[in-house]
Amino acid sequence: MKFKSIYLYGAVAVIAVVVLIVVVIQDKSNSIQPPVTDEQVMPNDDVHNQLKNQTSTSPGKENVSEEYRKKLAELEQAVKENPTDTIAIRKYADYLTASHKMNEAIPHYEKILTINPKRSDIRFSLALIYFNQRDFNKCDEENEKVLSYDPQNQMALYNLGAVAATQGLKEKAKEYWNKVITINENTETAQLAKESLAKL
């Protein structure tokens, strides 16, 4: 099963990390799959369609479309003109992330957090980047920060369990996922937790 990395962008950012991380632990053999890399096939979305070239699946200077460059420049300019506009910053950071420029996106997400440190959607975006980079400590930190002001946040708890499962810590993963279900078993996140528990 390929690890699908592009569920993060746009309106689905808040649920993205949940959907994304669960894929890591869902394999017929129940083995943990590594995060997607740039060498794997790119997802079929607007950003990646602009990056694709008929002869190559990896974006590079030679095959990045003019439309993509224009859009990126527009978003960058919008941030320069309105440096405190969190919507503009978010769009630019999401576009950078979708373009696999995650290290460039991180400071923009962090800037939003200096304006409002309780933006769970931004913390989940950062958690996803760190998960993709296999920096599980930073991924956990972002989810823990969400729990510091929202202790019942099922997505943050689910994500901590997914990271634990990825590291082979099955008992720890079970603990987090059972807590997700205990909080409210009638949510999408609780359903994911049940499915993930069954696959451990």
C-alpha positions, -999 to 999 in steps of 0.1 A, spaced: 0 0 0 14 34 -9 14 61 17 -8 89 5 6 122 16 -17 148 1 -48 149 22 -35 178 42 -43 208 20 -72 232 20 -103 227 41 -94 191 52 -63 201 70 -77 194 104 -86 158 96 -57 152 73 -31 140 98 -56 115 112 -64 101 77 -27 102 67 -12 86 97 -37 58 98 -26 47 64 8 40 78 -5 12 100 -30 -2 76 -13 -30 56 -26 -65 49 5 -79 67 0 -54 96 35 -42 90 43 -5 94 48 13 62 72 42 59 60 77 49 58 86 13 89 100 -4 93 123 -34 103 93 -55 69 77 -51 40 86 -75 25 120 -68 -11 123 -58 -37 135 -83 -46 169 -71 -44 205 -84 -10 213 -71 6 181 -81 -10 181 -116 8 214 -122 40 198 -111 38 168 -133 55 164 -166 46 137 -191 81 123 -190 88 126 -153 71 121 -119 95 141 -99 92 179 -99 123 199 -108 132 232 -124 128 217 -158 92 205 -154 75 229 -130 47 246 -149 45 283 -154 11 283 -139 25 268 -107 53 293 -105 28 321 -110 5 309 -83 34 304 -58 46 340 -66 11 354 -61 8 336 -27 42 348 -16 34 384 -26 1 382 -7 20 373 24 45 401 19 17 426 15 -2 413 45 23 397 69 -3 392 96 -30 378 74 -32 342 86 -54 331 57 -28 343 32 0 328 52 -19 295 56 -25 293 18 11 299 10 23 274 36 -1 248 23 10 254 -12 47 250 -2 38 218 16 20 204 -14 50 213 -35 72 192 -11 89 223 2 80 214 37 111 230 54 101 263 37 65 259 49 74 253 86 83 289 94 50 302 79 30 278 100 50 288 130 43 325 123 5 317 124 11 301 158 28 332 171 -4 351 163 -27 323 177 -9 295 195 -42 275 198 -47 269 161 -51 231 162 -53 229 124 -18 245 121 -4 222 147 -18 192 129 -2 205 96 31 207 114 27 173 130 21 159 95 53 175 82 73 161 111 57 127 107 67 127 70 102 137 80 101 109 106 108 134 133 84 116 157 94 137 187 84 169 171 52 153 157 43 142 192 51 176 206 26 193 183 -1 168 193 7 173 229 4 211 225 -31 206 212 -39 184 242 -25 211 266 -54 234 257 -79 207 245 -73 176 266 -102 157 250 -90 163 214 -96 129 198 -74 136 167 -44 146 188 -48 114 209 -53 93 178 -22 108 162 -1 100 193 -13 64 190 -5 63 153 31 75 160 35 49 187 22 22 164 46 33 137 75 30 162 63 -5 172 49 6 205 17 -14 203 6 -12 239 11 26 240 -9 29 207 -37 8 222 -39 31 252 -43 62 231 -68 47 208 -89 33 236 -90 67 251 -102 82 218 -131 57 218 -139 63 255 -142 101 249 -169 96 222 -173 64 203 -196 79 177 -171 101 159 -151 95 127 -119 96 147 -132 69 171 -141 47 141 -105 51 128 -93 42 163 -114 10 163 -102 0 128 -66 7 138 -69 -14 170 -82 -43 149 -52 -41 127 -26 -41 155 
